Amino acid sequence: MISVQFIKNDRIFVTTQQLVDHNVFTGRAERSYALRRQVLDLQGNPIRSSLRFDGLTTAQQAFVGVGSLVSSLPNDPESILVSSPTQGDIYRLNLYTGRAERIERGSTRFQSPQADLSGEIRAREELDFDNGAAYIAVWLKHPDTGQFEEHFRWYARDREPVSVAAFTTDPNIILVESTTDRDRSAIYEYDIRARQMGEIAFAHPLFEAGGVVLSRAERDYGQILGFTYNADRGRTYWVDPALADAHERLRDILNVETVPVQWTDIATGDRTRFTVGDGADVSISGWSDDRTRFVITRSGGATPPEYYLLVDGRLRLLGRAYPELQDAPLGDVRLIQYEARDGLMIPGVLTTPDPAVYGEGPWPTIITPHGGPWSRDDLDWDTTGWNQYFAARGYAVLQPQFRGSQGWGQRLWRAGDREWGRAMQDDNDDGARWMISEGLADPNRIAMHGYSYGGYASMMAAVRPNGLYRCAAAGAGPATIALFKKGTFNSRFLREFQHPTADGEDPLARVNEISIPLYLYTGDRDTRVLPSESETMAAAMRRAGKTVELRILPNMEHTLNTWTPANFAAILTSVEDFLEGPCGMAVE
C-alpha cells in the first residue's frame, strides 16, 4: 500500500505497489514493481468503469487501474479527473455509473496538469530549451480568453523552482510557490491578467513553505484554511480559527508537551528559539465539512503513528501503526544544531537510548547520514526503524543534515555543491565531534552507517585518517561519483540541475588509506546503485589487505518503498552483527 485518500464520502482512491514476475508491458518474465491505482467503495470493492486508455491492452489496463488522480472535484458529487499513464489524456470518471469521458487530449510537450476549483485544467508545465539551456515553463489559462500562455520560466542551472501552489476563488488570482531571490521558499499571490507577482501570502521566518490547504466545504469552498511548511517536521499554520483552535485543544487532550529548541538561522546567523513536541506531536489529517469531526494523527520520533477520531469533543482511538512498540523503551529524539568547522550551522536529528536502561551516557554512537544527497530527515517517526532499533540496543544515533541537504534553505543546500567527500564529509565528522564534546558519544566507540549517498559517506569515513570511527557500514553506496554523474548526465534536465554539483572524492581510489573495518551490503535487484559498486569496492579492499565484509541481500531493490519486512530485518540484523563483531562496539 502506497497511499489511501477519500475522494468522496463513500469512495476511496488507493495506490498500491505490486511485485510481479511477468511484466505486462514488455512481455518479459522479470521480477519488478509496478503501481496500480483503484477506486474502492467503503466495503473495499473496486468500482466498475468503462475507462480505456489508448495504447493499452486489456491486461495492461487492468493492471494500471484508473490512472493518476488529477483532481477529486470536490464540487462534483460523483466524478473525479484522472490522467492516462501513456498519452496523458484527461478523463472525467463517474464513480457511480463507471462512465468515463475524455475531456482533454494529452501532449508530449506538456506535463503536470492542474485543475482549478471548478475542475478546469488551467495550469501545466513544459520542459524546453533556450539556446541549449534547460528550463521549466509554467503555462496558465487566461481567465478571459481561455488560452494557455507561458507565465513563468525557471532554468535548471539556477535551481530556483516556481510552481502553482493553489487556485483561488478569483479566477484571475493564483498562489505561487517560489524561491526566487530567497533562501527559503514562500507563497505569493499572482495576478494572471497583469502577469504580476503580488504580496507574500505565506512565508515562515525559519523554514520552507510547503503548500496551501483549501476548504472543500460548500459554505466556504476554496477559502484558505492553512499553509503547510517544513520545520522540524511537516507542519500546518492554520488561518482558519476553528482548525487552529482544534489543533491546540488536541495537543492538550493528547498530552503533547513542548520543549524549546535554540536555533541559529542558517542563512542569516540570527539566533532565535521555537518549540516542538517532546517525543510526539499532533496533526489534523482530515475533518468534516462543518469542522466538528476530525481525524488526528499523533506521532513523533519516539512515538509510532496513532490515529484518533474526535467527535463532539470525545476522542476515540482508531488504531496504532506499531502496537507492539507501545510499551517498548524507545529512545528520546530531538532536533539539534551544531557548528561546522567553517561556521556553517548544521541541523541534526539526535536519538539517545533510554537512560533508565543504559545510563546517562556517553554511549556508543552511530552517525547516520541520509541518502540523496538532496534530501533531509525530520523529527517524525522514522519508517526505516533504524534509529529506534539501535537506540533500543544502547546506541545513540545522530542524523546530520550536512551541507547539500535539501529542505533547510538555499544556503545549506548549495553549500554542498562539488563537496562530496570534502566539506559534506566534514559536517558528518563535526557532528561526531559535537557528540563527544556534549558527553553523548563514547569517543572510542563511534561508527558510521548510511545508505545510498549515506553509503558513499560511510565508505569515505573509512578512508579519512582522523581516527574518529571504529568502523563503518555502507548500504548500496556508490564507490565512485562517476555512477551518480552518469545518471544525472543522461537526463537532459538533471545535466544542468544536479550534474554540476556532484564532484569530490572517490573512496575506491583511496582504498589503501582505509584503516578501519568496512561492512558493505546491497540488494541483488538494485538497479539504481548496482551491486557491482559494492563488489568492486570489496575486491579492491581485499587486494589491499583491508578488513571488509560484503553481503548481497536477496530479493532487495534500492528504494525503501520496495522493501519487504525480510529486507528490513536483513539490514538491521546484519549491521548489528557487524557492529558487535568485527567492529567491537558491543553495548556493555
C-alpha positions, 0 to 999 in steps of 0.5 A: 500500500502506497497511499489511501485518500477519500475522494468522496464520502463513500469512495476511496482512491488507493495506490498500491505497489505490486511485485510481479514476475511477468511484466505486462508491458514488455512481455518479459518474465522479470521480477519488478514493481509496478503501481496500480491505482483503484477506486474502492467503495467503503466495503473495499470493492473496486468500482466498475468503469468503462475507462480505456486508455489508448495504447493499452491492452486489456491486461495492461489496463487492468493492471494500471487501474484508473490512472493518476488522480488529477483532481477529486472535484470536490464540487462534483458529487460523483466524478473525479479527473484522472490522467492516462499513464501513456498519452496523458489524456484527461478523463472525467470518471463517474464513480457511480455509473463507471462512465468515463469521458475524455475531456482533454487530449494529452501532449508530449510537450506538456506535463503536470496538469492542474485543475482549478476549483471548478475542475478546469485544467488551467495550469501545466508545465513544459520542459524546453530549451533556450539556446541549449539551456534547460528550463521549466515553463509554467503555462496558465489559462487566461481567465478571459480568453481561455488560452494557455500562455507561458507565465513563468520560466525557471532554468535548471542551472539556477535551481530556483523552482516556481510552481502553482501552489493553489487556485483561488476563488478569483479566477484571475488570482493564483498562489505561487510557490517560489524561491526566487531571490530567497533562501527559503521558499514562500507563497505569493499571490499572482495576478494572471491578467497583469502577469504580476507577482503580488504580496507574500501570502505565506512565508515562515521566518525559519523554514520552507513553505510547503503548500496551501490547504483549501476548504472543500466545504460548500459554505466556504469552498476554496477559502484558505484554511492553512499553509503547510511548511517544513520545520522540524517536521511537516507542519500546518499554520492554520488561518482558519480559527476553528482548525487552529483552535482544534489543533491546540485543544488536541495537543492538550487532550493528547498530552503533547508537551513542548520543549524549546529548541535554540536555533541559529538561522542558517542563512542569516546567523540570527539566533532565535528559539521555537518549540516542538513536541517532546517525543510526539506531536499532533496533526489534523489529517482530515475533518468534516465539512462543518469542522466538528469531526476530525481525524488526528494523527499523533506521532513523533520520533519516539512515538509510532503513528496513532490515529484518533477520531474526535467527535463532539469533543470525545476522542476515540482511538482508531488504531496504532501503526506499531502496537507492539512498540507501545510499551517498548523503551524507545529512545528520546529524539530531538532536533539539534544544531551544531557548528561546522568547522567553517561556521556553517550551522548544521541541523541534526536529528539526535536519538539517545537510548533510554537512560533508565536502561543504559545510563546517562551516557556517553554511549556508543554512537552511530552517525547516520547520514541520509541518502540523496544527497538532496534530501533531509530527515525530520523529527517524525517517526522514522519508517526505516526503524533504524534509529529506534532499533539501535537506540533500543540496543544502547546506541545513540544515533545522530542524523546530520543534515550536512551541507547539500541537504535539501529542505533547510534553505538555499544556503545549506543546500548549495553549500554542498555543491562539488563537496562530496567527500570534502566539506559534506564529509566534514559536517558528518565528522563535526557532528561526531565531534559535537557528540563527544564534546556534549558527553553523548558519544563514547569517543572510542566507540563511534561508527558510521552507517548510511545508505545510498549517498549515506553509503558513499559517506560511510565508505569515505569515513573509512578512508579519512585518517582522523581516527574518529570511527571504529568502523563503518557500514555502507548500504548500496553506496556508490564507490565512485561519483562517476555512477551518480554523474552518469545518471544525472548526465543522461537526463537532459534536465538533471545535466544542468540541475544536479550534474554540476554539483556532484564532484569530490572524492572517490573512496575506491581510489583511496582504498589503501588509506582505509584503516578501519573495518568496512561492512558493505551490503546491497540488494541483488535487484538494485538497479539504481546503485548496482551491486557491482559498486559494492563488489568492486569496492570489496575486491579492491579492499581485499587486494589491499589487505583491508578488513571488509565484509560484503553481503548481497541481500536477496530479493532487495531493490534500492528504494525503501518503498520496495522493501519487504519486512525480510529486507528490513530485518536483513539490514538491521540484523546484519549491521548489528552483527557487524557492529558487535563483531568485527567492529567491537562496539558491543553495548556493555 
